[in-house]
Amino acid sequence: MKEKLEKRLAELKQEYDSGQKMMAELETKQNNLRDTLLRISGAIQILEEELSDEPSEESNGSMVTSSEELVG
Protein backbone atom coordinates (compact mmCIF):
# COMPACT_ATOMS: atom_id res chain seq x y z
CA MET A 1 0.00 0.00 0.00
CA LYS A 2 2.79 2.42 0.93
CA GLU A 3 4.50 1.70 -2.40
CA LYS A 4 1.35 2.62 -4.32
CA LEU A 5 1.02 5.88 -2.39
CA GLU A 6 4.67 6.76 -2.98
CA LYS A 7 4.31 5.99 -6.69
CA ARG A 8 1.17 8.12 -6.92
CA LEU A 9 2.89 10.93 -5.02
CA ALA A 10 5.80 10.86 -7.47
CA GLU A 11 3.37 10.94 -10.42
CA LEU A 12 1.48 13.88 -8.97
CA LYS A 13 4.69 15.79 -8.29
CA GLN A 14 5.80 15.20 -11.86
CA GLU A 15 2.42 16.40 -13.18
CA TYR A 16 2.61 19.44 -10.91
CA ASP A 17 6.10 20.34 -12.11
CA SER A 18 5.00 19.89 -15.71
CA GLY A 19 1.98 22.13 -15.08
CA GLN A 20 4.15 24.78 -13.45
CA LYS A 21 6.51 24.74 -16.44
CA MET A 22 3.60 25.01 -18.86
CA MET A 23 2.12 27.89 -16.83
CA ALA A 24 5.44 29.78 -16.97
CA GLU A 25 5.65 29.24 -20.74
CA LEU A 26 2.09 30.49 -21.21
CA GLU A 27 2.77 33.56 -19.08
CA THR A 28 5.82 34.33 -21.21
CA LYS A 29 3.76 33.94 -24.38
CA GLN A 30 1.04 36.13 -22.91
CA ASN A 31 3.54 38.87 -22.06
CA ASN A 32 5.10 38.67 -25.52
CA LEU A 33 1.68 38.84 -27.16
CA ARG A 34 0.68 41.79 -24.97
CA ASP A 35 3.86 43.64 -25.99
CA THR A 36 3.25 42.87 -29.66
CA LEU A 37 -0.35 44.08 -29.48
CA LEU A 38 0.78 47.24 -27.72
CA ARG A 39 3.29 47.96 -30.51
CA ILE A 40 0.66 47.26 -33.17
CA SER A 41 -1.83 49.50 -31.38
CA GLY A 42 0.73 52.31 -31.29
CA ALA A 43 1.47 51.88 -34.98
CA ILE A 44 -2.25 51.93 -35.79
CA GLN A 45 -2.70 55.12 -33.80
CA ILE A 46 0.21 56.83 -35.55
CA LEU A 47 -1.01 55.79 -39.01
CA GLU A 48 -4.57 56.92 -38.23
CA GLU A 49 -3.27 60.29 -37.07
CA GLU A 50 -1.13 60.63 -40.18
CA LEU A 51 -4.04 59.71 -42.43
CA SER A 52 -6.40 62.13 -40.70
CA ASP A 53 -3.85 64.97 -41.09
CA GLU A 54 -2.85 64.07 -44.64
CA PRO A 55 -6.04 65.00 -46.57
CA SER A 56 -6.08 68.55 -45.20
CA GLU A 57 -2.39 69.00 -45.99
CA GLU A 58 -2.84 67.59 -49.51
CA SER A 59 -5.90 69.73 -50.09
CA ASN A 60 -4.08 72.86 -49.05
CA GLY A 61 -1.04 71.91 -51.07
CA SER A 62 -3.14 71.08 -54.12
CA MET A 63 -5.04 74.34 -53.93
CA VAL A 64 -1.86 76.38 -53.76
CA THR A 65 -0.33 74.43 -56.62
CA SER A 66 -3.52 74.86 -58.68
CA SER A 67 -3.63 78.58 -58.02
CA GLU A 68 0.01 78.96 -58.93
CA GLU A 69 -0.56 77.03 -62.12
CA LEU A 70 -3.47 79.29 -63.06
CA VAL A 71 -1.49 82.45 -62.41
CA GLY A 72 1.72 81.25 -64.03
PyMOL CGO cylinders between C-alpha atoms (Angstrom):
from pymol import cmd
from pymol.cgo import CYLINDER

trace = [
    CYLINDER, 0.00, 0.00, 0.00, 2.79, 2.42, 0.93, 0.3, 1, 1, 1, 1, 1, 1,
    CYLINDER, 2.79, 2.42, 0.93, 4.50, 1.70, -2.40, 0.3, 1, 1, 1, 1, 1, 1,
    CYLINDER, 4.50, 1.70, -2.40, 1.35, 2.62, -4.32, 0.3, 1, 1, 1, 1, 1, 1,
    CYLINDER, 1.35, 2.62, -4.32, 1.02, 5.88, -2.39, 0.3, 1, 1, 1, 1, 1, 1,
    CYLINDER, 1.02, 5.88, -2.39, 4.67, 6.76, -2.98, 0.3, 1, 1, 1, 1, 1, 1,
    CYLINDER, 4.67, 6.76, -2.98, 4.31, 5.99, -6.69, 0.3, 1, 1, 1, 1, 1, 1,
    CYLINDER, 4.31, 5.99, -6.69, 1.17, 8.12, -6.92, 0.3, 1, 1, 1, 1, 1, 1,
    CYLINDER, 1.17, 8.12, -6.92, 2.89, 10.93, -5.02, 0.3, 1, 1, 1, 1, 1, 1,
    CYLINDER, 2.89, 10.93, -5.02, 5.80, 10.86, -7.47, 0.3, 1, 1, 1, 1, 1, 1,
    CYLINDER, 5.80, 10.86, -7.47, 3.37, 10.94, -10.42, 0.3, 1, 1, 1, 1, 1, 1,
    CYLINDER, 3.37, 10.94, -10.42, 1.48, 13.88, -8.97, 0.3, 1, 1, 1, 1, 1, 1,
    CYLINDER, 1.48, 13.88, -8.97, 4.69, 15.79, -8.29, 0.3, 1, 1, 1, 1, 1, 1,
    CYLINDER, 4.69, 15.79, -8.29, 5.80, 15.20, -11.86, 0.3, 1, 1, 1, 1, 1, 1,
    CYLINDER, 5.80, 15.20, -11.86, 2.42, 16.40, -13.18, 0.3, 1, 1, 1, 1, 1, 1,
    CYLINDER, 2.42, 16.40, -13.18, 2.61, 19.44, -10.91, 0.3, 1, 1, 1, 1, 1, 1,
    CYLINDER, 2.61, 19.44, -10.91, 6.10, 20.34, -12.11, 0.3, 1, 1, 1, 1, 1, 1,
    CYLINDER, 6.10, 20.34, -12.11, 5.00, 19.89, -15.71, 0.3, 1, 1, 1, 1, 1, 1,
    CYLINDER, 5.00, 19.89, -15.71, 1.98, 22.13, -15.08, 0.3, 1, 1, 1, 1, 1, 1,
    CYLINDER, 1.98, 22.13, -15.08, 4.15, 24.78, -13.45, 0.3, 1, 1, 1, 1, 1, 1,
    CYLINDER, 4.15, 24.78, -13.45, 6.51, 24.74, -16.44, 0.3, 1, 1, 1, 1, 1, 1,
    CYLINDER, 6.51, 24.74, -16.44, 3.60, 25.01, -18.86, 0.3, 1, 1, 1, 1, 1, 1,
    CYLINDER, 3.60, 25.01, -18.86, 2.12, 27.89, -16.83, 0.3, 1, 1, 1, 1, 1, 1,
    CYLINDER, 2.12, 27.89, -16.83, 5.44, 29.78, -16.97, 0.3, 1, 1, 1, 1, 1, 1,
    CYLINDER, 5.44, 29.78, -16.97, 5.65, 29.24, -20.74, 0.3, 1, 1, 1, 1, 1, 1,
    CYLINDER, 5.65, 29.24, -20.74, 2.09, 30.49, -21.21, 0.3, 1, 1, 1, 1, 1, 1,
    CYLINDER, 2.09, 30.49, -21.21, 2.77, 33.56, -19.08, 0.3, 1, 1, 1, 1, 1, 1,
    CYLINDER, 2.77, 33.56, -19.08, 5.82, 34.33, -21.21, 0.3, 1, 1, 1, 1, 1, 1,
    CYLINDER, 5.82, 34.33, -21.21, 3.76, 33.94, -24.38, 0.3, 1, 1, 1, 1, 1, 1,
    CYLINDER, 3.76, 33.94, -24.38, 1.04, 36.13, -22.91, 0.3, 1, 1, 1, 1, 1, 1,
    CYLINDER, 1.04, 36.13, -22.91, 3.54, 38.87, -22.06, 0.3, 1, 1, 1, 1, 1, 1,
    CYLINDER, 3.54, 38.87, -22.06, 5.10, 38.67, -25.52, 0.3, 1, 1, 1, 1, 1, 1,
    CYLINDER, 5.10, 38.67, -25.52, 1.68, 38.84, -27.16, 0.3, 1, 1, 1, 1, 1, 1,
    CYLINDER, 1.68, 38.84, -27.16, 0.68, 41.79, -24.97, 0.3, 1, 1, 1, 1, 1, 1,
    CYLINDER, 0.68, 41.79, -24.97, 3.86, 43.64, -25.99, 0.3, 1, 1, 1, 1, 1, 1,
    CYLINDER, 3.86, 43.64, -25.99, 3.25, 42.87, -29.66, 0.3, 1, 1, 1, 1, 1, 1,
    CYLINDER, 3.25, 42.87, -29.66, -0.35, 44.08, -29.48, 0.3, 1, 1, 1, 1, 1, 1,
    CYLINDER, -0.35, 44.08, -29.48, 0.78, 47.24, -27.72, 0.3, 1, 1, 1, 1, 1, 1,
    CYLINDER, 0.78, 47.24, -27.72, 3.29, 47.96, -30.51, 0.3, 1, 1, 1, 1, 1, 1,
    CYLINDER, 3.29, 47.96, -30.51, 0.66, 47.26, -33.17, 0.3, 1, 1, 1, 1, 1, 1,
    CYLINDER, 0.66, 47.26, -33.17, -1.83, 49.50, -31.38, 0.3, 1, 1, 1, 1, 1, 1,
    CYLINDER, -1.83, 49.50, -31.38, 0.73, 52.31, -31.29, 0.3, 1, 1, 1, 1, 1, 1,
    CYLINDER, 0.73, 52.31, -31.29, 1.47, 51.88, -34.98, 0.3, 1, 1, 1, 1, 1, 1,
    CYLINDER, 1.47, 51.88, -34.98, -2.25, 51.93, -35.79, 0.3, 1, 1, 1, 1, 1, 1,
    CYLINDER, -2.25, 51.93, -35.79, -2.70, 55.12, -33.80, 0.3, 1, 1, 1, 1, 1, 1,
    CYLINDER, -2.70, 55.12, -33.80, 0.21, 56.83, -35.55, 0.3, 1, 1, 1, 1, 1, 1,
    CYLINDER, 0.21, 56.83, -35.55, -1.01, 55.79, -39.01, 0.3, 1, 1, 1, 1, 1, 1,
    CYLINDER, -1.01, 55.79, -39.01, -4.57, 56.92, -38.23, 0.3, 1, 1, 1, 1, 1, 1,
    CYLINDER, -4.57, 56.92, -38.23, -3.27, 60.29, -37.07, 0.3, 1, 1, 1, 1, 1, 1,
    CYLINDER, -3.27, 60.29, -37.07, -1.13, 60.63, -40.18, 0.3, 1, 1, 1, 1, 1, 1,
    CYLINDER, -1.13, 60.63, -40.18, -4.04, 59.71, -42.43, 0.3, 1, 1, 1, 1, 1, 1,
    CYLINDER, -4.04, 59.71, -42.43, -6.40, 62.13, -40.70, 0.3, 1, 1, 1, 1, 1, 1,
    CYLINDER, -6.40, 62.13, -40.70, -3.85, 64.97, -41.09, 0.3, 1, 1, 1, 1, 1, 1,
    CYLINDER, -3.85, 64.97, -41.09, -2.85, 64.07, -44.64, 0.3, 1, 1, 1, 1, 1, 1,
    CYLINDER, -2.85, 64.07, -44.64, -6.04, 65.00, -46.57, 0.3, 1, 1, 1, 1, 1, 1,
    CYLINDER, -6.04, 65.00, -46.57, -6.08, 68.55, -45.20, 0.3, 1, 1, 1, 1, 1, 1,
    CYLINDER, -6.08, 68.55, -45.20, -2.39, 69.00, -45.99, 0.3, 1, 1, 1, 1, 1, 1,
    CYLINDER, -2.39, 69.00, -45.99, -2.84, 67.59, -49.51, 0.3, 1, 1, 1, 1, 1, 1,
    CYLINDER, -2.84, 67.59, -49.51, -5.90, 69.73, -50.09, 0.3, 1, 1, 1, 1, 1, 1,
    CYLINDER, -5.90, 69.73, -50.09, -4.08, 72.86, -49.05, 0.3, 1, 1, 1, 1, 1, 1,
    CYLINDER, -4.08, 72.86, -49.05, -1.04, 71.91, -51.07, 0.3, 1, 1, 1, 1, 1, 1,
    CYLINDER, -1.04, 71.91, -51.07, -3.14, 71.08, -54.12, 0.3, 1, 1, 1, 1, 1, 1,
    CYLINDER, -3.14, 71.08, -54.12, -5.04, 74.34, -53.93, 0.3, 1, 1, 1, 1, 1, 1,
    CYLINDER, -5.04, 74.34, -53.93, -1.86, 76.38, -53.76, 0.3, 1, 1, 1, 1, 1, 1,
    CYLINDER, -1.86, 76.38, -53.76, -0.33, 74.43, -56.62, 0.3, 1, 1, 1, 1, 1, 1,
    CYLINDER, -0.33, 74.43, -56.62, -3.52, 74.86, -58.68, 0.3, 1, 1, 1, 1, 1, 1,
    CYLINDER, -3.52, 74.86, -58.68, -3.63, 78.58, -58.02, 0.3, 1, 1, 1, 1, 1, 1,
    CYLINDER, -3.63, 78.58, -58.02, 0.01, 78.96, -58.93, 0.3, 1, 1, 1, 1, 1, 1,
    CYLINDER, 0.01, 78.96, -58.93, -0.56, 77.03, -62.12, 0.3, 1, 1, 1, 1, 1, 1,
    CYLINDER, -0.56, 77.03, -62.12, -3.47, 79.29, -63.06, 0.3, 1, 1, 1, 1, 1, 1,
    CYLINDER, -3.47, 79.29, -63.06, -1.49, 82.45, -62.41, 0.3, 1, 1, 1, 1, 1, 1,
    CYLINDER, -1.49, 82.45, -62.41, 1.72, 81.25, -64.03, 0.3, 1, 1, 1, 1, 1, 1,
]
cmd.load_cgo(trace, "trace")
